[in-house]
Amino acid sequence: MSQVIRGKATKVAAGCAAALSAGLAASVLHAPVVMGADTVPPPSTAPVLAPAPVSTGAAPTPAGVRGRVGMLVTKQLKGASVLVVDPATGTVLVDQRGARPRIPASTVKLATAAAALDALGPTTTLPTIAYRDDKKVYLVGSGDPTLARKKGGDPASGGRPSLTDLAKAVAADYGTQTAVQVIYDASAFTGPGLGPGWSSSFPKVGVAAPVSALVVDGGRVRPGAKSRVQDPARQAADVFASLLKSEGLKVRSVRSGSLDPAATEVARVESASIADIVERTLTDSDNDYAEALAHLVGGKVLGRPDFAGGAEATIATLEKLGVDTTGMKLSDGSGLSRRDRMPATALASILTAVVTATDPDLVSVASGLPVAGLTGTLAGRFGTTATKAGRGFVHAKTGTLTGVTSLAGTVLDADGRTLVFAMLDDKVRSIAKVRETMDVVASRLAGCGCS
């Protein structure tokens, strides 16, 4: 059962440690991977990585790296932006149009994740709270994208906060047969539900739900479904009302409204930490989680919890972290918008800040990166003869839209040195071909003794 907190409560702290050295940040990037039942074990020639500091091993040279991947980049990725950097020294090893702003697709989530960790704090949690004022029950969301109907479980251990648990607590406070009104408040987020440049079909086809501060099961029409509802907040309130009825209360009406200041908190359920949400966002490339994080950053930094505020606040937060944001223009936090622009230099700058622990709070970006051939959006990649050298050694965020593919992350080379890379192409004719080539480049970097 997920944790239900009755009455006034403080936020649950979970997730990252307060301070980490640069060496520890690197070890998280390439720590042993715990495999689940549905993951593919690494081949014996590419064991899961042991901890390794960023600067371990001989420093690669630009000539050495170009000798390994140069022809592949200039011939097969000739229209792409490709950047490879040694984060320990800042040496640029490969730079093919690295400063050109391009449509980044889901690699934008690296920016969103870093901004969320810094602005919100890795241990922060997001409550969904029930209040009462006589026979009125208020359901108030704060932007938690992980709220579930029934699954529950301890969010600090991979579970999700449960609306059923919250309903049980409210019913226990009232007693059975009481007739109540349910009023839901999703005002923690403002603005439209769909981002600039988004297709109106996104909810129906399951790409993303309309962004809301109150949402259950990702706004899916039913648990496990792909399609999303048009009004996630109303759906969450209707589900909550149904759960109250199952606990013996009578629900006279369900409507949208603002929390009455005179209402008293009855109970709350808390999300996992921001650090944990960031990890899930990156590993699975979850659009709903990313947009919730961006709206939260906009609210915290600028008092504007909407798409424009989140985009502006993300860039401002990255600049505060010392990230090079030249050429970056954002319209959302997930990368679904084709109006987004990021150069490879910006992505590499974010990843360099992560692996060198410029801000220790960013360590969850490292641990959230999909692992080649093993986890998340890279679980089904790096399985060919040309890419198996990267299996387990490449940790990277993927990005895909029509005509767009990108890959940005870290790789441990054959000398035991961690490198940062970013590859983007937004004029792609064959996604499969360019994606495979990018995987080959990353794999050659893994096999590189390029000093």
N, C-alpha and C positions, 0 to 999 in steps of 0.2 A: 504494500500500500504506500502511496506517495505521502510525503510528510504534510500534514494539515496543521497549521498553526492557528490557534484560537486567540481572538482578541488582538490587541496591538502587538506587533512583532517586529524584530529587526531582521535584516536580510541575512541569509545563510551564507557563510563564507566557504568557498570550495574552490579547488583548482590549483592555480599556479603558486609557486613560492614567491615571496616578496622580492628576492634578489637572486640573480644567476650570473655566473661569470660567462665570458665569451666561450670558453671551452665547454661549459655545460650546455650552452645553447647549441653548440655544434653537435654534442653527443645526442641531444634530443632529435636533431635532424637525421641522424644515422644510428639510432638505437635499435636493439633487436625488435623485430615485429612479432607480435603475438597473433597467430593465424587462427581464424575461425573455421568452422566446418565447410564453409562455402568458398574458401580461398584456395589458391593453387600454391603448393609448396615450392620454394625456390629450388632451382637445379643445384646439384652439388658443386658446380663450378662457380656459382654466384651465391655464396652464403649470405644470410641476412646480416646486416652490418653490425659490428661492435662499435661502442662509443669511440669517437675520434675528434680531437680538437680541430678547429678550423685550419690552423697553420701547420699541422703535422705533415711531414713529407717534404720532398724537394719542391721548390717553387717552379711552376710551369713557366715557359717562355712563350711569347706570342708566336715566334717562329715554330716552336715545337707543336703548339696547338693547331696552328694553321696547317702544318704538315699532316696532321691527323684528320682534320675535318674541312680544311679549306676548299678543296675541290668539290666536295659534297655540297657545301654552302653556296659557292659561287655558280655551280652548274645546276643543281637540282632545286635549290632554294633561292635562285637568283632574283626572284621578285619579292622575297621576304626580308624582314628585319631580323637580324641575328646578332646577339651580343653575348659574349662570354667574359666573365670577370673573375679574378682572384680576389675574394673579399678580404683576405688577410693583409694584402698589400695595396688593394685598389687598382692593380694592374689590369688594363683592358687587353684581353687576349685575342678576341675576335670582335670586330665591329663592322657589320654590314648594315648601313642605314639604321643604326640603333636609335638615333634621335628622331626618326620620322614618326609622327603620331599616326596610329592605326586603330581600327576597330579591334578592341582586345577580347571581346566575348567574355567568357567567365573568368579569365585571369584578372578581371576587375575585382573579383572577390578577395584577392590578396590585399588590395588597398582598403576595402571595406573591413576586412578582418583586423588589419593593423590599426586602423583608426578606432575601431570598436574597443579593442583591448586597451589602447592608451586612454581614450576619452571616458570610457565607462568603467574600466578597471576589470581585471580578469576574474576577481572573486565575486563581483556583483551578481545578484540573482534577480529574476523578474517575477513579481507576484501577480496572481489573479485573486482578487479579494471580493468577498461577499459582505455586504453591510445590511443592517435592518433599521427601519424607522417605522415603528408600529407594524402595520401589515404590508409594508413595502419592502421588497428584497432587491437590493442593488447588486448587480454583477459588474465589476469594474476590471477592465483589462489594462495592462501596462506595457503591452508589446511582446509578450511571451509567444514565440511561434511554435513552441513545443507542447502546448497543452493538449491532452488527450481526453477522450471520453472515459475510458475504462481501464486502460492498461496500467497506469500508475507505476509503482516501483519507486525506489529511491533515486531521485534525479542525480544525486551526487555519485551514483554507481551505474549510470547509464539509463535509468528509468525516466519517466515523463510525469509531470504533475497531472493529476486526474481530476476532471470536473465531477466525476462521481463522488470522489472523496469530499469535495467541497460541498456538494449537495447534501451528503449525509450529515456533515457538520451543521449545516443550516437547519435541516429538518430536526436534528437533535435539540437545537436551540429553541425551536418553535413548539415542538410537539406535534403529533399527528392531527389531521382534520382541520388545521388552521387554513383559512383562505387568505392567500397573499397575491400581490401584484409583483411581477418581475420587471425591473427596469434595468436596462443594460447601458453601460457607458463605455464607449470606445474612443473618447475624445483625446486620449493620450497621443494619437496620431491625427494629423490633419491632411487636407488635400485629397486629390483623386486617388482611387485605388489602383489604377493602372499607370505605369510610368510613361514618360515621354518616349514616343517612338515604338511603344508596345502595340502589338496587334490585339484587337478586341477579342480575338479567338483564344488568347492564351489561357484564360480560366477553363473554358470548355474542353480544350485539348490537353489540359493538365500541365502546361508549362509552368504556371504560377497562379496562385490565388490573388484576388485583389488585396492589396496590403491593408491590414487592419490591426489595431491595437488589441482586439479581442477576437481570437480565432481558435477553433478546436479541430484537431485532426487535420491541420493544414487547409481547412476550408473545403475538404473533399465532400462530395455529395453524400458519401457514406464511407465508413472506415475501409481503407484499402483500395478505394476507387481512384481513378486517375483524374476524372473531371472535377472541377471546383465550382462552388456556388458563387453567385454574383454578390452576395452580402454575407460575408463570413461572421460579422458581429451578430446579426440577427439569427443566423444559424446557431451560433454558440448559445445565445439566450434561449432559443427554442429547445435545444438539447438540455440545457440546465433546467428549464421548466419541466420537461418530461422526467428528468431525474428526480426533481422535487416531488412530482406526483407519485413516482414509484416508491418514494419514502413516506408517503401518506399525507402530504400536503395537498391542498386544493389551490390551483393557480387560476385566478380570474382573468388575467390579461398579461401580455408580454409587449413591452414597448421600449423604444429608445428614449433616453433622457440623461440628465446630468445628476451626478451624485449630490444629494442634499447634505450640506455641511453638518446638519444635526444628526445624521445617521451614524450608527455605531458599528464598528467592525465586528463581525461575527467570527470569521475564519478566513484563512488564505492558504493557497498552495503556491509553492515556489518552484521556479525553473531550476535547472542545473546552472552552473556558473557561466558567465560570458565566455570564459576560456573554453569550456566544454562545448558551448554552442558554436564557437568559432571553429573548433576542430571538426564538428559534424558538417558545418557549412562548407569547409574546404574539401574534406574527404569525399563527400557525396555531391559536391557542387549544388547545394540546396538553394534554389532561388528565393524561396519564402523566408528562410532563415537570414539570408543576406540582406533582403530588403528590410526586414525588421531591425537588423543591426544598424543599417544605414539611417533609418528613420530615428532610431534611438540616439545615434551620434548627432544628428541634426538637432534634436530636441535638447540634448545636453550642452552642446557647444554653442549653438546659435538661438535656441528657443524656437526652432522651426522644424518640427518633426514631420517633414514631408519629403518628397523626392528632391526638390531643389535645395532644401536645407541640408539634407543628408549628403548630397553631392558636394556642396560648398564646404560643409564642415569636415568631410573626409579629406579634401585637399588641404584645408587649413591645418588639420591635425597632422597629416603627413609632413607638411612643411615644418611644423614645430619639432617633429622627430628628426629633421635633417634630411628628409627624403627629397630627391630631385624631382619636382613635379612639373618641370618644363614640358609644355606640349600636352599636358593632361587636361581633358575636359570630360566631366562626368554628367550623366543624366539620371543614373540609377545606381544601385549598389550591387546588382547581380550580374551586370553585363548583358542583359537581354536587349538593351537599347542599342540600335545601330548608330545612335548619335554619340556614344561614348568614344573617346579617343585617348590612347595611351601609347607612348613610345616604349621600346624595349628598355631604354635607359631608366625609366621610372620604375618598371617592374624589377629590374636588377637592383636599383637603389633600395627598394623595399626589402628584398631578400637579403641584401648585404646588411641592412640594419638588423634583420632578424638573426642572422648567423653570427654577427659580431656583438650581439647583445647591447646595441646602442640603447635600447629600452628593454630591460629584463622582462617586462610584461608581455613582450611579443613572442615569447617562447612557444605559445600555442599555435602560432602560424606554422612553425616548424613541425610540430607533432601532428598537425592536421593535414599536412601535404600528403596526397595519395602516393603510395609506394609502387614503383613499376612492377607489374606482374602480380601484385599482391593485394592491394587495397583500393577501395573507392573507384574513381573513374579511370584509374590505371590498372585495375585488376585484370582486364581482358587484353592488355597491350604488352609489348615487349616479350612476345612469345615466339618470334621468328629467329632464324639463325643469325640474322644481321643485328638483332636487338637484344639477344639473350644476355649479352655482357652488361647491359644496364639493369637487368632484373634484380630488384632489391637495392641497388646502388643509386638509382635515380628517384628522387622525391620531387614531385612537381604538380602544379596546378594546370589543369587542362582548360581549353576554351574552344567552343564550336558554335558557329551560326552558319546560315547559308552563305557559302563563299568565304567563310572565315575559319581559320584554325590557329590555335596558339598553344604554346607550352612554355611554362616558366617555373624554374625551381632550382634545385641543388643536385650535385652529383659528387660522389667520392671517387677520385681518380685512382689509378693504379699505384701511385706514390703515396696514397693516403691523405691527399689534400682535398678539401672541400672547395668546389667551384660553384659559381652562380651563373645561370644562363637564362636567356629569354629569347623566344622565337615567335614572331607574329607574321601572319600573311592574311590580308583581307581582300585578296583578289584571286581566290583559289578556284580552279576548275575541277579538280579532283581532291576532295577532302581526304579520302583514304590514302592517296599517293603522297600528299604533302605531310599528312600525319605520320605515316610510316617513315618518311625521310627525316622528320624532326626526331622521331624516336631513335633512328640510326645515329644521328648526330650526337644525341645525349648518351647513347651507348658507347660510341667511340670515345667520348670524353671519359666515361667510366674506365675504359681500357687504356687510357692514355698515360704513358710515362713520359711526359712532355717537357721535361726540364732541359 
